[in-house]
Amino acid sequence: MNVIVLKHHREDDPGLIGLELERRGATISVHNVLRDGPIPDPTEYDLAVVLGSKWSVYDRETIGHWIDNELAFLHKADQARIPVLGICFGSQALCVAHGGVVESSGDYEIGWYQINSTNPGVPDAKWFQFHGDRCLPSDEMEVLATNELCVQAFSIRRNLGVQFHPEIERGQLERWLPNGGEDEMRNFGLNVDAVLKETDERYDEAVANVATLVNFFLSDIAKR
């Protein structure tokens, strides 16, 4: 199983999602959309994962030079029936690519938040969040999880979008801190050390939830 991971920042990686995919025999290639040249052809892979971004998918003044290429990648993957898992910004890109809308949510979610799921494949649990936008899915999309602020998971054909960050673990979070993450967390009123401690405490739970999510993606979404 060959997997392409699209990322948008040097410090990002597929984290717990990547580890679970590798546990299931995947070979993972990571492509930085901003630094590694043209996005590969999705048909060269068995599935794709699109990670988060500090930008908004609708912020064309900032990302106009690359967002259309990423949306084209998602369209081609969909047409070729290549399964895609979109995480945070990745889910928002999926939403826009397939007829939905993304807008500011009017508030931020940073830290561990409970979601309410209607499908056991997306565990009804606390997941790590770091965003200020939300998806307004199209009528074609099936909403799988929500909370008070926004849609937290949706699917359409062989695409699964999750607003939260299932990949997160302490190492990833620590790499975000000097790249704007610490300032945003403190401005949001969070104690950074407390968030790191909670991330450590939730590690085993997060690993189990990621295993359930990846199994759902591979055994249900990817086989539609």
Kinemage of the C-alpha trace (Angstrom):
@kinemage 1
@onewidth
@group {chain A} dominant
@subgroup {mainchain}
@vectorlist {calphas} color= white
{ca met a 1} P 0.000 0.000 0.000
{ca asn a 2} L 1.689 3.184 -1.234
{ca val a 3} L 0.538 6.375 0.485
{ca ile a 4} L 1.214 9.996 -0.478
{ca val a 5} L 1.054 12.558 2.339
{ca leu a 6} L 0.714 16.213 1.400
{ca lys a 7} L 1.990 18.665 3.994
{ca his a 8} L 2.285 22.457 4.040
{ca his a 9} L 4.963 23.138 6.686
{ca arg a 10} L 8.411 21.663 7.293
{ca glu a 11} L 7.570 20.771 10.885
{ca asp a 12} L 4.536 18.644 10.000
{ca asp a 13} L 4.402 14.885 9.602
{ca pro a 14} L 1.657 12.221 9.553
{ca gly a 15} L 2.375 11.330 13.184
{ca leu a 16} L 0.063 8.704 14.699
{ca ile a 17} L -1.823 8.335 11.409
{ca gly a 18} L 1.429 7.491 9.639
{ca leu a 19} L 2.461 5.025 12.335
{ca glu a 20} L -0.885 3.211 12.108
{ca leu a 21} L -0.728 3.066 8.310
{ca glu a 22} L 2.828 1.718 8.477
{ca arg a 23} L 1.697 -0.856 11.036
{ca arg a 24} L -0.737 -2.029 8.361
{ca gly a 25} L 2.029 -2.340 5.777
{ca ala a 26} L 1.960 1.083 4.127
{ca thr a 27} L 4.938 2.755 2.493
{ca ile a 28} L 4.624 6.511 3.000
{ca ser a 29} L 5.960 9.299 0.796
{ca val a 30} L 5.714 12.858 2.162
{ca his a 31} L 5.459 15.820 -0.217
{ca asn a 32} L 5.715 19.451 0.942
{ca val a 33} L 3.280 21.295 -1.320
{ca leu a 34} L 5.171 24.589 -0.998
{ca arg a 35} L 8.750 23.299 -1.293
{ca asp a 36} L 8.938 20.013 -3.176
{ca gly a 37} L 7.817 21.040 -6.634
{ca pro a 38} L 4.708 19.856 -8.506
{ca ile a 39} L 2.293 17.711 -6.533
{ca pro a 40} L 2.620 14.068 -7.605
{ca asp a 41} L -0.083 12.363 -9.628
{ca pro a 42} L -2.477 10.755 -7.119
{ca thr a 43} L -3.004 7.779 -9.427
{ca glu a 44} L 0.570 6.693 -8.639
{ca tyr a 45} L -0.569 5.859 -5.090
{ca asp a 46} L -3.132 3.695 -3.360
{ca leu a 47} L -4.368 6.465 -1.084
{ca ala a 48} L -3.587 10.012 0.009
{ca val a 49} L -3.502 11.961 3.264
{ca val a 50} L -3.658 15.773 3.278
{ca leu a 51} L -2.431 17.462 6.467
{ca gly a 52} L -3.217 20.798 8.081
{ca ser a 53} L -2.087 24.333 7.295
{ca lys a 54} L -1.903 27.637 9.156
{ca trp a 55} L -3.705 29.276 6.205
{ca ser a 56} L -7.372 29.230 5.291
{ca val a 57} L -8.434 27.477 2.104
{ca tyr a 58} L -10.328 30.638 1.066
{ca asp a 59} L -7.332 32.956 1.676
{ca arg a 60} L -6.435 33.235 -1.990
{ca glu a 61} L -4.387 36.387 -1.503
{ca thr a 62} L -1.911 34.292 0.483
{ca ile a 63} L -2.149 30.843 -1.104
{ca gly a 64} L -3.422 31.551 -4.597
{ca his a 65} L -0.209 30.259 -6.146
{ca trp a 66} L -0.729 26.692 -4.920
{ca ile a 67} L -4.263 25.998 -3.706
{ca asp a 68} L -5.691 25.335 -7.194
{ca asn a 69} L -3.039 22.663 -7.771
{ca glu a 70} L -4.021 20.977 -4.522
{ca leu a 71} L -7.732 21.122 -5.365
{ca ala a 72} L -6.941 19.658 -8.785
{ca phe a 73} L -5.078 16.815 -7.026
{ca leu a 74} L -8.204 16.119 -4.944
{ca his a 75} L -10.473 16.199 -8.008
{ca lys a 76} L -8.225 13.781 -9.888
{ca ala a 77} L -7.978 11.442 -6.891
{ca asp a 78} L -11.769 11.412 -6.617
{ca gln a 79} L -12.242 10.715 -10.312
{ca ala a 80} L -9.696 7.888 -10.125
{ca arg a 81} L -11.293 6.511 -6.936
{ca ile a 82} L -8.118 7.047 -4.910
{ca pro a 83} L -9.169 7.323 -1.230
{ca val a 84} L -8.246 10.578 0.512
{ca leu a 85} L -8.094 11.357 4.223
{ca gly a 86} L -8.157 15.119 4.839
{ca ile a 87} L -7.060 16.462 8.229
{ca cys a 88} L -8.045 19.984 9.406
{ca phe a 89} L -7.026 22.137 6.395
{ca gly a 90} L -7.043 18.904 4.397
{ca ser a 91} L -10.692 18.342 5.297
{ca gln a 92} L -11.492 21.936 4.342
{ca ala a 93} L -9.791 21.451 0.975
{ca leu a 94} L -11.858 18.294 0.451
{ca cys a 95} L -15.001 20.213 1.360
{ca val a 96} L -14.314 22.969 -1.177
{ca ala a 97} L -13.136 20.533 -3.874
{ca his a 98} L -16.408 18.622 -3.691
{ca gly a 99} L -18.978 21.387 -3.551
{ca gly a 100} L -18.972 22.552 0.060
{ca val a 101} L -18.011 25.887 1.600
{ca val a 102} L -15.401 26.840 4.212
{ca glu a 103} L -15.730 29.938 6.373
{ca ser a 104} L -14.414 31.403 9.598
{ca ser a 105} L -16.045 29.682 12.546
{ca gly a 106} L -16.058 32.898 14.560
{ca asp a 107} L -13.990 31.243 17.282
{ca tyr a 108} L -11.000 28.958 17.729
{ca glu a 109} L -10.614 25.446 19.007
{ca ile a 110} L -7.137 24.778 20.383
{ca gly a 111} L -6.519 21.789 22.613
{ca trp a 112} L -8.501 18.639 23.368
{ca tyr a 113} L -12.229 18.805 22.562
{ca gln a 114} L -15.027 16.289 22.718
{ca ile a 115} L -16.774 15.456 19.449
{ca asn a 116} L -20.159 13.814 19.022
{ca ser a 117} L -20.071 11.035 16.452
{ca thr a 118} L -22.871 9.223 14.667
{ca asn a 119} L -20.547 6.518 13.318
{ca pro a 120} L -18.384 4.226 15.490
{ca gly a 121} L -15.637 4.448 12.892
{ca val a 122} L -15.045 8.009 14.082
{ca pro a 123} L -14.682 7.526 17.841
{ca asp a 124} L -16.900 9.656 20.046
{ca ala a 125} L -13.992 11.016 22.079
{ca lys a 126} L -11.734 13.965 22.762
{ca trp a 127} L -9.492 14.833 19.807
{ca phe a 128} L -6.836 17.521 19.442
{ca gln a 129} L -7.963 20.675 17.634
{ca phe a 130} L -6.115 23.701 16.239
{ca his a 131} L -8.301 25.744 13.895
{ca gly a 132} L -10.518 28.780 13.427
{ca asp a 133} L -12.435 27.750 10.292
{ca arg a 134} L -15.302 25.368 9.680
{ca cys a 135} L -16.729 23.297 6.854
{ca leu a 136} L -20.251 23.727 5.520
{ca pro a 137} L -20.657 20.387 3.725
{ca ser a 138} L -22.630 20.044 0.515
{ca asp a 139} L -25.835 17.995 0.392
{ca glu a 140} L -23.807 15.157 -1.138
{ca met a 141} L -21.659 14.819 1.959
{ca glu a 142} L -22.523 12.654 4.944
{ca val a 143} L -21.824 14.342 8.274
{ca leu a 144} L -20.292 11.812 10.678
{ca ala a 145} L -19.425 13.944 13.710
{ca thr a 146} L -20.044 17.423 15.099
{ca asn a 147} L -19.595 19.512 18.214
{ca glu a 148} L -20.921 22.867 19.384
{ca leu a 149} L -18.716 24.810 16.961
{ca cys a 150} L -18.672 22.914 13.705
{ca val a 151} L -18.793 19.737 11.655
{ca gln a 152} L -15.963 17.509 12.859
{ca ala a 153} L -16.063 14.705 10.276
{ca phe a 154} L -17.743 14.049 6.937
{ca ser a 155} L -17.436 11.689 4.013
{ca ile a 156} L -18.162 11.771 0.320
{ca arg a 157} L -17.506 8.741 -1.882
{ca arg a 158} L -13.937 7.589 -1.020
{ca asn a 159} L -13.030 10.788 0.824
{ca leu a 160} L -13.021 11.289 4.596
{ca gly a 161} L -12.505 14.717 6.157
{ca val a 162} L -11.811 15.273 9.858
{ca gln a 163} L -11.554 18.746 11.369
{ca phe a 164} L -9.462 17.514 14.293
{ca his a 165} L -5.826 16.360 14.315
{ca pro a 166} L -5.685 12.575 14.827
{ca glu a 167} L -1.972 12.590 13.981
{ca ile a 168} L -0.980 14.658 16.996
{ca glu a 169} L 1.400 13.491 19.700
{ca arg a 170} L 3.813 15.411 21.899
{ca gly a 171} L 6.691 15.478 19.399
{ca gln a 172} L 4.524 16.988 16.668
{ca leu a 173} L 3.027 19.525 19.060
{ca glu a 174} L 6.471 20.582 20.291
{ca arg a 175} L 7.553 21.232 16.700
{ca trp a 176} L 4.528 23.496 16.212
{ca leu a 177} L 5.323 25.631 19.273
{ca pro a 178} L 8.275 27.671 17.895
{ca asn a 179} L 6.482 28.063 14.547
{ca gly a 180} L 3.617 30.172 15.827
{ca gly a 181} L 1.825 27.515 17.827
{ca glu a 182} L 2.970 28.709 21.245
{ca asp a 183} L 1.928 32.300 20.595
{ca glu a 184} L -1.506 31.220 19.369
{ca met a 185} L -2.020 28.957 22.358
{ca arg a 186} L -1.036 31.658 24.834
{ca asn a 187} L -3.197 34.250 23.061
{ca phe a 188} L -6.071 31.783 23.375
{ca gly a 189} L -5.472 31.698 27.128
{ca leu a 190} L -3.960 28.227 27.309
{ca asn a 191} L -1.163 27.011 29.540
{ca val a 192} L 1.202 25.391 27.046
{ca asp a 193} L 2.753 23.033 29.592
{ca ala a 194} L -0.724 21.863 30.630
{ca val a 195} L -1.639 21.112 27.003
{ca leu a 196} L 1.585 19.154 26.520
{ca lys a 197} L 0.896 17.224 29.729
{ca glu a 198} L -2.644 16.396 28.623
{ca thr a 199} L -1.307 15.281 25.237
{ca asp a 200} L 1.052 12.880 27.017
{ca glu a 201} L -1.729 11.608 29.268
{ca arg a 202} L -4.008 10.957 26.300
{ca tyr a 203} L -1.380 9.168 24.215
{ca asp a 204} L -2.635 5.601 24.693
{ca glu a 205} L -6.248 6.678 24.145
{ca ala a 206} L -5.232 8.615 21.038
{ca val a 207} L -3.372 5.631 19.585
{ca ala a 208} L -6.438 3.423 20.088
{ca asn a 209} L -8.771 6.017 18.562
{ca val a 210} L -6.470 6.472 15.569
{ca ala a 211} L -6.443 2.701 15.001
{ca thr a 212} L -10.253 2.750 14.897
{ca leu a 213} L -10.312 5.760 12.569
{ca val a 214} L -7.736 4.312 10.157
{ca asn a 215} L -9.551 0.966 10.136
{ca phe a 216} L -12.800 2.784 9.246
{ca phe a 217} L -11.034 4.713 6.486
{ca leu a 218} L -9.470 1.594 4.979
{ca ser a 219} L -12.287 -0.906 5.458
{ca asp a 220} L -15.273 1.341 4.744
{ca ile a 221} L -14.445 4.661 3.044
{ca ala a 222} L -11.695 3.307 0.794
{ca lys a 223} L -13.872 0.421 -0.439
{ca arg a 224} L -16.919 2.424 -1.460
